[in-house]
Structure formats: C-alpha cells, structure tokens
Amino acid sequence: MAVPKRRSSKTRGRKRRTHEKAARPSLSVCPSCGEAKLPHRMCPHCGTYNGREIVAEEKKDNE
Ligand SMILES: [Zn+2]
C-alpha cells in the first residue's frame, strides 16, 4: 500500500480548503406577504403556499 512520503503542511491543507465554503441558503420572496422564505416551502410568516393554503394561525395561540 502506498504511503505518503511527506505529511502535508498546515499551509498546504489550508490553501486546498480555500475553495470550501458554506453554501448560502437560497431565498425566494413570498407572493402573499413579501417576506423572504425558502423556495418550494410554505411561508413561515403567513403560512401559505401556492396561493391559498392556510396551514398556520395556531402558533399565535400558543405564544
Ligand atoms: Zn408569506
């Protein structure tokens, strides 16, 4: 089995990882309330999806 001759330095490893970065979550705007929301997901602000699909309104009672 092949074994590395030299261990890679901190700098080399860090340089290699300069291209790794966390992906920013994509956002879309809710057509009903205008808040930013995740695409293909119900709006957490007004609880609608694809026009009129009212899911929420129960959160306000609990809080
Ligand atoms: Zn909304």
PDB file of the backbone (N, CA, C, O) and the ligand in Angstrom, with CONECT records:
HET     ZN  A 101       1
ATOM      1  N   MET A   1       0.838  -1.193   0.000  1.00  0.00           N
ATOM      2  CA  MET A   1       0.000   0.000   0.000  1.00  0.00           C
ATOM      3  C   MET A   1       0.875   1.246   0.000  1.00  0.00           C
ATOM      4  O   MET A   1       1.849   1.341   0.747  1.00  0.00           O
ATOM      5  N   ALA A   2       0.515   2.184  -0.840  1.00  0.00           N
ATOM      6  CA  ALA A   2       1.308   3.408  -0.937  1.00  0.00           C
ATOM      7  C   ALA A   2       1.105   4.272   0.292  1.00  0.00           C
ATOM      8  O   ALA A   2       0.002   4.395   0.824  1.00  0.00           O
ATOM      9  N   VAL A   3       2.208   4.867   0.727  1.00  0.00           N
ATOM     10  CA  VAL A   3       2.182   5.701   1.923  1.00  0.00           C
ATOM     11  C   VAL A   3       2.765   7.054   1.544  1.00  0.00           C
ATOM     12  O   VAL A   3       3.786   7.102   0.859  1.00  0.00           O
ATOM     13  N   PRO A   4       2.148   8.158   1.968  1.00  0.00           N
ATOM     14  CA  PRO A   4       2.683   9.467   1.622  1.00  0.00           C
ATOM     15  C   PRO A   4       4.088   9.681   2.176  1.00  0.00           C
ATOM     16  O   PRO A   4       4.367   9.350   3.328  1.00  0.00           O
ATOM     17  N   LYS A   5       4.962  10.231   1.352  1.00  0.00           N
ATOM     18  CA  LYS A   5       6.365  10.416   1.749  1.00  0.00           C
ATOM     19  C   LYS A   5       6.490  11.542   2.769  1.00  0.00           C
ATOM     20  O   LYS A   5       7.248  11.445   3.734  1.00  0.00           O
ATOM     21  N   ARG A   6       5.740  12.603   2.538  1.00  0.00           N
ATOM     22  CA  ARG A   6       5.759  13.747   3.464  1.00  0.00           C
ATOM     23  C   ARG A   6       4.334  14.040   3.907  1.00  0.00           C
ATOM     24  O   ARG A   6       3.387  13.894   3.134  1.00  0.00           O
ATOM     25  N   ARG A   7       4.198  14.446   5.132  1.00  0.00           N
ATOM     26  CA  ARG A   7       2.862  14.863   5.532  1.00  0.00           C
ATOM     27  C   ARG A   7       2.650  16.286   5.044  1.00  0.00           C
ATOM     28  O   ARG A   7       3.568  17.107   5.067  1.00  0.00           O
ATOM     29  N   SER A   8       1.432  16.570   4.603  1.00  0.00           N
ATOM     30  CA  SER A   8       1.194  17.886   4.024  1.00  0.00           C
ATOM     31  C   SER A   8       1.158  18.923   5.138  1.00  0.00           C
ATOM     32  O   SER A   8       0.626  18.679   6.221  1.00  0.00           O
ATOM     33  N   SER A   9       1.732  20.074   4.851  1.00  0.00           N
ATOM     34  CA  SER A   9       1.865  21.132   5.858  1.00  0.00           C
ATOM     35  C   SER A   9       0.512  21.778   6.141  1.00  0.00           C
ATOM     36  O   SER A   9      -0.452  21.589   5.399  1.00  0.00           O
ATOM     37  N   LYS A  10       0.463  22.532   7.211  1.00  0.00           N
ATOM     38  CA  LYS A  10      -0.760  23.275   7.559  1.00  0.00           C
ATOM     39  C   LYS A  10      -1.149  24.202   6.417  1.00  0.00           C
ATOM     40  O   LYS A  10      -2.315  24.287   6.030  1.00  0.00           O
ATOM     41  N   THR A  11      -0.142  24.898   5.887  1.00  0.00           N
ATOM     42  CA  THR A  11      -0.405  25.860   4.817  1.00  0.00           C
ATOM     43  C   THR A  11      -0.994  25.176   3.598  1.00  0.00           C
ATOM     44  O   THR A  11      -1.935  25.679   2.983  1.00  0.00           O
ATOM     45  N   ARG A  12      -0.432  24.021   3.252  1.00  0.00           N
ATOM     46  CA  ARG A  12      -0.897  23.336   2.052  1.00  0.00           C
ATOM     47  C   ARG A  12      -2.348  22.895   2.202  1.00  0.00           C
ATOM     48  O   ARG A  12      -3.164  23.058   1.295  1.00  0.00           O
ATOM     49  N   GLY A  13      -2.648  22.326   3.381  1.00  0.00           N
ATOM     50  CA  GLY A  13      -4.025  21.912   3.644  1.00  0.00           C
ATOM     51  C   GLY A  13      -4.981  23.094   3.637  1.00  0.00           C
ATOM     52  O   GLY A  13      -6.088  23.008   3.105  1.00  0.00           O
ATOM     53  N   ARG A  14      -4.547  24.196   4.230  1.00  0.00           N
ATOM     54  CA  ARG A  14      -5.400  25.393   4.291  1.00  0.00           C
ATOM     55  C   ARG A  14      -5.610  25.992   2.902  1.00  0.00           C
ATOM     56  O   ARG A  14      -6.707  26.437   2.562  1.00  0.00           O
ATOM     57  N   LYS A  15      -4.548  25.994   2.111  1.00  0.00           N
ATOM     58  CA  LYS A  15      -4.670  26.515   0.740  1.00  0.00           C
ATOM     59  C   LYS A  15      -5.670  25.686  -0.055  1.00  0.00           C
ATOM     60  O   LYS A  15      -6.466  26.222  -0.826  1.00  0.00           O
ATOM     61  N   ARG A  16      -5.619  24.371   0.144  1.00  0.00           N
ATOM     62  CA  ARG A  16      -6.535  23.485  -0.572  1.00  0.00           C
ATOM     63  C   ARG A  16      -7.971  23.791  -0.166  1.00  0.00           C
ATOM     64  O   ARG A  16      -8.890  23.731  -0.982  1.00  0.00           O
ATOM     65  N   ARG A  17      -8.144  24.119   1.103  1.00  0.00           N
ATOM     66  CA  ARG A  17      -9.509  24.340   1.611  1.00  0.00           C
ATOM     67  C   ARG A  17     -10.009  25.765   1.382  1.00  0.00           C
ATOM     68  O   ARG A  17     -11.100  26.097   1.844  1.00  0.00           O
ATOM     69  N   THR A  18      -9.268  26.606   0.701  1.00  0.00           N
ATOM     70  CA  THR A  18      -9.773  27.956   0.434  1.00  0.00           C
ATOM     71  C   THR A  18     -10.998  27.915  -0.466  1.00  0.00           C
ATOM     72  O   THR A  18     -11.788  28.859  -0.482  1.00  0.00           O
ATOM     73  N   HIS A  19     -11.164  26.822  -1.222  1.00  0.00           N
ATOM     74  CA  HIS A  19     -12.307  26.727  -2.127  1.00  0.00           C
ATOM     75  C   HIS A  19     -13.541  26.188  -1.431  1.00  0.00           C
ATOM     76  O   HIS A  19     -14.639  26.239  -1.984  1.00  0.00           O
ATOM     77  N   GLU A  20     -13.372  25.669  -0.214  1.00  0.00           N
ATOM     78  CA  GLU A  20     -14.519  25.123   0.524  1.00  0.00           C
ATOM     79  C   GLU A  20     -15.176  26.243   1.299  1.00  0.00           C
ATOM     80  O   GLU A  20     -14.537  26.902   2.118  1.00  0.00           O
ATOM     81  N   LYS A  21     -16.429  26.452   1.044  1.00  0.00           N
ATOM     82  CA  LYS A  21     -17.173  27.410   1.857  1.00  0.00           C
ATOM     83  C   LYS A  21     -18.611  26.961   1.956  1.00  0.00           C
ATOM     84  O   LYS A  21     -19.117  26.229   1.106  1.00  0.00           O
ATOM     85  N   ALA A  22     -19.262  27.420   3.019  1.00  0.00           N
ATOM     86  CA  ALA A  22     -20.642  27.036   3.260  1.00  0.00           C
ATOM     87  C   ALA A  22     -21.542  27.667   2.211  1.00  0.00           C
ATOM     88  O   ALA A  22     -21.401  28.844   1.881  1.00  0.00           O
ATOM     89  N   ALA A  23     -22.463  26.873   1.694  1.00  0.00           N
ATOM     90  CA  ALA A  23     -23.388  27.387   0.692  1.00  0.00           C
ATOM     91  C   ALA A  23     -24.454  28.231   1.368  1.00  0.00           C
ATOM     92  O   ALA A  23     -24.996  27.861   2.410  1.00  0.00           O
ATOM     93  N   ARG A  24     -24.740  29.356   0.764  1.00  0.00           N
ATOM     94  CA  ARG A  24     -25.756  30.250   1.306  1.00  0.00           C
ATOM     95  C   ARG A  24     -27.132  29.683   0.947  1.00  0.00           C
ATOM     96  O   ARG A  24     -27.348  29.311  -0.206  1.00  0.00           O
ATOM     97  N   PRO A  25     -28.064  29.607   1.891  1.00  0.00           N
ATOM     98  CA  PRO A  25     -29.380  29.079   1.539  1.00  0.00           C
ATOM     99  C   PRO A  25     -30.102  30.020   0.589  1.00  0.00           C
ATOM    100  O   PRO A  25     -30.140  31.231   0.803  1.00  0.00           O
ATOM    101  N   SER A  26     -30.669  29.450  -0.459  1.00  0.00           N
ATOM    102  CA  SER A  26     -31.347  30.279  -1.447  1.00  0.00           C
ATOM    103  C   SER A  26     -32.677  30.756  -0.867  1.00  0.00           C
ATOM    104  O   SER A  26     -33.367  30.011  -0.171  1.00  0.00           O
ATOM    105  N   LEU A  27     -33.015  31.971  -1.156  1.00  0.00           N
ATOM    106  CA  LEU A  27     -34.241  32.561  -0.629  1.00  0.00           C
ATOM    107  C   LEU A  27     -35.123  33.014  -1.776  1.00  0.00           C
ATOM    108  O   LEU A  27     -34.643  33.466  -2.816  1.00  0.00           O
ATOM    109  N   SER A  28     -36.408  32.883  -1.567  1.00  0.00           N
ATOM    110  CA  SER A  28     -37.351  33.479  -2.505  1.00  0.00           C
ATOM    111  C   SER A  28     -38.305  34.361  -1.706  1.00  0.00           C
ATOM    112  O   SER A  28     -38.327  34.310  -0.476  1.00  0.00           O
ATOM    113  N   VAL A  29     -39.078  35.154  -2.400  1.00  0.00           N
ATOM    114  CA  VAL A  29     -39.964  36.100  -1.724  1.00  0.00           C
ATOM    115  C   VAL A  29     -41.382  35.549  -1.764  1.00  0.00           C
ATOM    116  O   VAL A  29     -41.865  35.113  -2.808  1.00  0.00           O
ATOM    117  N   CYS A  30     -42.032  35.577  -0.622  1.00  0.00           N
ATOM    118  CA  CYS A  30     -43.416  35.100  -0.542  1.00  0.00           C
ATOM    119  C   CYS A  30     -44.323  36.013  -1.358  1.00  0.00           C
ATOM    120  O   CYS A  30     -44.287  37.230  -1.175  1.00  0.00           O
ATOM    121  N   PRO A  31     -45.143  35.451  -2.263  1.00  0.00           N
ATOM    122  CA  PRO A  31     -46.003  36.321  -3.087  1.00  0.00           C
ATOM    123  C   PRO A  31     -47.144  36.954  -2.303  1.00  0.00           C
ATOM    124  O   PRO A  31     -47.708  37.960  -2.732  1.00  0.00           O
ATOM    125  N   SER A  32     -47.492  36.370  -1.149  1.00  0.00           N
ATOM    126  CA  SER A  32     -48.635  36.917  -0.420  1.00  0.00           C
ATOM    127  C   SER A  32     -48.233  37.957   0.616  1.00  0.00           C
ATOM    128  O   SER A  32     -48.941  38.947   0.798  1.00  0.00           O
ATOM    129  N   CYS A  33     -47.108  37.750   1.299  1.00  0.00           N
ATOM    130  CA  CYS A  33     -46.738  38.728   2.321  1.00  0.00           C
ATOM    131  C   CYS A  33     -45.431  39.444   2.019  1.00  0.00           C
ATOM    132  O   CYS A  33     -45.119  40.452   2.652  1.00  0.00           O
ATOM    133  N   GLY A  34     -44.657  38.936   1.056  1.00  0.00           N
ATOM    134  CA  GLY A  34     -43.430  39.635   0.672  1.00  0.00           C
ATOM    135  C   GLY A  34     -42.235  39.316   1.539  1.00  0.00           C
ATOM    136  O   GLY A  34     -41.160  39.874   1.323  1.00  0.00           O
ATOM    137  N   GLU A  35     -42.385  38.439   2.512  1.00  0.00           N
ATOM    138  CA  GLU A  35     -41.260  38.047   3.359  1.00  0.00           C
ATOM    139  C   GLU A  35     -40.356  37.078   2.602  1.00  0.00           C
ATOM    140  O   GLU A  35     -40.792  36.410   1.665  1.00  0.00           O
ATOM    141  N   ALA A  36     -39.089  37.009   3.021  1.00  0.00           N
ATOM    142  CA  ALA A  36     -38.173  36.037   2.438  1.00  0.00           C
ATOM    143  C   ALA A  36     -38.510  34.659   2.988  1.00  0.00           C
ATOM    144  O   ALA A  36     -38.752  34.499   4.184  1.00  0.00           O
ATOM    145  N   LYS A  37     -38.525  33.672   2.107  1.00  0.00           N
ATOM    146  CA  LYS A  37     -38.810  32.309   2.538  1.00  0.00           C
ATOM    147  C   LYS A  37     -38.001  31.351   1.695  1.00  0.00           C
ATOM    148  O   LYS A  37     -37.428  31.739   0.676  1.00  0.00           O
ATOM    149  N   LEU A  38     -37.952  30.080   2.124  1.00  0.00           N
ATOM    150  CA  LEU A  38     -37.251  29.072   1.346  1.00  0.00           C
ATOM    151  C   LEU A  38     -38.121  28.675   0.158  1.00  0.00           C
ATOM    152  O   LEU A  38     -39.337  28.550   0.303  1.00  0.00           O
ATOM    153  N   PRO A  39     -37.516  28.473  -1.021  1.00  0.00           N
ATOM    154  CA  PRO A  39     -38.311  28.094  -2.178  1.00  0.00           C
ATOM    155  C   PRO A  39     -38.913  26.701  -2.034  1.00  0.00           C
ATOM    156  O   PRO A  39     -38.307  25.828  -1.412  1.00  0.00           O
ATOM    157  N   HIS A  40     -40.082  26.488  -2.594  1.00  0.00           N
ATOM    158  CA  HIS A  40     -40.829  25.221  -2.573  1.00  0.00           C
ATOM    159  C   HIS A  40     -41.228  24.830  -1.153  1.00  0.00           C
ATOM    160  O   HIS A  40     -41.406  23.652  -0.844  1.00  0.00           O
ATOM    161  N   ARG A  41     -41.364  25.829  -0.307  1.00  0.00           N
ATOM    162  CA  ARG A  41     -41.774  25.549   1.056  1.00  0.00           C
ATOM    163  C   ARG A  41     -42.822  26.564   1.490  1.00  0.00           C
ATOM    164  O   ARG A  41     -42.883  27.682   0.978  1.00  0.00           O
ATOM    165  N   MET A  42     -43.630  26.151   2.430  1.00  0.00           N
ATOM    166  CA  MET A  42     -44.652  27.027   2.959  1.00  0.00           C
ATOM    167  C   MET A  42     -43.999  28.251   3.589  1.00  0.00           C
ATOM    168  O   MET A  42     -42.918  28.158   4.170  1.00  0.00           O
ATOM    169  N   CYS A  43     -44.650  29.372   3.473  1.00  0.00           N
ATOM    170  CA  CYS A  43     -44.103  30.581   4.079  1.00  0.00           C
ATOM    171  C   CYS A  43     -44.253  30.503   5.596  1.00  0.00           C
ATOM    172  O   CYS A  43     -45.370  30.337   6.086  1.00  0.00           O
ATOM    173  N   PRO A  44     -43.158  30.617   6.357  1.00  0.00           N
ATOM    174  CA  PRO A  44     -43.284  30.545   7.815  1.00  0.00           C
ATOM    175  C   PRO A  44     -43.915  31.790   8.412  1.00  0.00           C
ATOM    176  O   PRO A  44     -44.330  31.794   9.571  1.00  0.00           O
ATOM    177  N   HIS A  45     -43.986  32.848   7.610  1.00  0.00           N
ATOM    178  CA  HIS A  45     -44.514  34.106   8.134  1.00  0.00           C
ATOM    179  C   HIS A  45     -46.035  34.149   8.073  1.00  0.00           C
ATOM    180  O   HIS A  45     -46.683  34.491   9.063  1.00  0.00           O
ATOM    181  N   CYS A  46     -46.607  33.808   6.934  1.00  0.00           N
ATOM    182  CA  CYS A  46     -48.060  33.884   6.806  1.00  0.00           C
ATOM    183  C   CYS A  46     -48.711  32.514   6.635  1.00  0.00           C
ATOM    184  O   CYS A  46     -49.938  32.423   6.638  1.00  0.00           O
ATOM    185  N   GLY A  47     -47.918  31.438   6.486  1.00  0.00           N
ATOM    186  CA  GLY A  47     -48.475  30.090   6.454  1.00  0.00           C
ATOM    187  C   GLY A  47     -49.196  29.731   5.174  1.00  0.00           C
ATOM    188  O   GLY A  47     -50.106  28.902   5.191  1.00  0.00           O
ATOM    189  N   THR A  48     -48.811  30.337   4.064  1.00  0.00           N
ATOM    190  CA  THR A  48     -49.462  30.000   2.801  1.00  0.00           C
ATOM    191  C   THR A  48     -48.462  29.350   1.864  1.00  0.00           C
ATOM    192  O   THR A  48     -47.250  29.511   2.007  1.00  0.00           O
ATOM    193  N   TYR A  49     -48.995  28.614   0.904  1.00  0.00           N
ATOM    194  CA  TYR A  49     -48.166  28.049  -0.156  1.00  0.00           C
ATOM    195  C   TYR A  49     -49.002  27.942  -1.410  1.00  0.00           C
ATOM    196  O   TYR A  49     -50.135  27.463  -1.369  1.00  0.00           O
ATOM    197  N   ASN A  50     -48.452  28.383  -2.519  1.00  0.00           N
ATOM    198  CA  ASN A  50     -49.090  28.293  -3.834  1.00  0.00           C
ATOM    199  C   ASN A  50     -50.478  28.951  -3.819  1.00  0.00           C
ATOM    200  O   ASN A  50     -51.498  28.317  -4.088  1.00  0.00           O
ATOM    201  N   GLY A  51     -50.469  30.219  -3.499  1.00  0.00           N
ATOM    202  CA  GLY A  51     -51.737  30.929  -3.472  1.00  0.00           C
ATOM    203  C   GLY A  51     -52.371  30.874  -2.104  1.00  0.00           C
ATOM    204  O   GLY A  51     -51.945  31.581  -1.191  1.00  0.00           O
ATOM    205  N   ARG A  52     -53.397  30.029  -1.949  1.00  0.00           N
ATOM    206  CA  ARG A  52     -54.085  29.976  -0.659  1.00  0.00           C
ATOM    207  C   ARG A  52     -54.071  28.561  -0.109  1.00  0.00           C
ATOM    208  O   ARG A  52     -54.881  27.718  -0.494  1.00  0.00           O
ATOM    209  N   GLU A  53     -53.141  28.320   0.795  1.00  0.00           N
ATOM    210  CA  GLU A  53     -53.141  27.057   1.530  1.00  0.00           C
ATOM    211  C   GLU A  53     -52.830  27.441   2.966  1.00  0.00           C
ATOM    212  O   GLU A  53     -51.672  27.403   3.382  1.00  0.00           O
ATOM    213  N   ILE A  54     -53.796  27.790   3.684  1.00  0.00           N
ATOM    214  CA  ILE A  54     -53.561  28.312   5.025  1.00  0.00           C
ATOM    215  C   ILE A  54     -53.336  27.144   5.979  1.00  0.00           C
ATOM    216  O   ILE A  54     -54.214  26.305   6.182  1.00  0.00           O
ATOM    217  N   VAL A  55     -52.138  27.111   6.556  1.00  0.00           N
ATOM    218  CA  VAL A  55     -51.742  25.994   7.415  1.00  0.00           C
ATOM    219  C   VAL A  55     -51.612  26.448   8.855  1.00  0.00           C
ATOM    220  O   VAL A  55     -52.007  25.736   9.778  1.00  0.00           O
ATOM    221  N   ALA A  56     -51.065  27.619   9.042  1.00  0.00           N
ATOM    222  CA  ALA A  56     -50.716  28.059  10.392  1.00  0.00           C
ATOM    223  C   ALA A  56     -51.904  28.739  11.085  1.00  0.00           C
ATOM    224  O   ALA A  56     -53.036  28.266  10.977  1.00  0.00           O
ATOM    225  N   GLU A  57     -51.660  29.807  11.771  1.00  0.00           N
ATOM    226  CA  GLU A  57     -52.606  30.575  12.586  1.00  0.00           C
ATOM    227  C   GLU A  57     -52.780  29.962  13.968  1.00  0.00           C
ATOM    228  O   GLU A  57     -53.446  30.553  14.818  1.00  0.00           O
ATOM    229  N   GLU A  58     -52.198  28.791  14.215  1.00  0.00           N
ATOM    230  CA  GLU A  58     -52.318  28.193  15.543  1.00  0.00           C
ATOM    231  C   GLU A  58     -51.141  28.589  16.428  1.00  0.00           C
ATOM    232  O   GLU A  58     -51.197  28.450  17.650  1.00  0.00           O
ATOM    233  N   LYS A  59     -50.072  29.087  15.797  1.00  0.00           N
ATOM    234  CA  LYS A  59     -48.861  29.429  16.551  1.00  0.00           C
ATOM    235  C   LYS A  59     -49.119  30.610  17.493  1.00  0.00           C
ATOM    236  O   LYS A  59     -48.531  30.704  18.570  1.00  0.00           O
ATOM    237  N   LYS A  60     -50.005  31.501  17.065  1.00  0.00           N
ATOM    238  CA  LYS A  60     -50.249  32.708  17.839  1.00  0.00           C
ATOM    239  C   LYS A  60     -50.934  32.387  19.176  1.00  0.00           C
ATOM    240  O   LYS A  60     -50.736  33.093  20.164  1.00  0.00           O
ATOM    241  N   ASP A  61     -51.739  31.315  19.197  1.00  0.00           N
ATOM    242  CA  ASP A  61     -52.444  30.950  20.424  1.00  0.00           C
ATOM    243  C   ASP A  61     -51.482  30.389  21.458  1.00  0.00           C
ATOM    244  O   ASP A  61     -51.655  30.594  22.660  1.00  0.00           O
ATOM    245  N   ASN A  62     -50.471  29.683  20.982  1.00  0.00           N
ATOM    246  CA  ASN A  62     -49.537  29.042  21.912  1.00  0.00           C
ATOM    247  C   ASN A  62     -48.578  30.049  22.527  1.00  0.00           C
ATOM    248  O   ASN A  62     -48.141  29.892  23.667  1.00  0.00           O
ATOM    249  N   GLU A  63     -48.256  31.081  21.764  1.00  0.00           N
ATOM    250  CA  GLU A  63     -47.264  32.022  22.255  1.00  0.00           C
ATOM    251  C   GLU A  63     -47.827  33.027  23.251  1.00  0.00           C
ATOM    252  O   GLU A  63     -47.094  33.882  23.747  1.00  0.00           O
TER     253      GLU A  63
HETATM  254 ZN    ZN A 101     -45.861  34.822   3.410  1.00  0.00          ZN2+
END
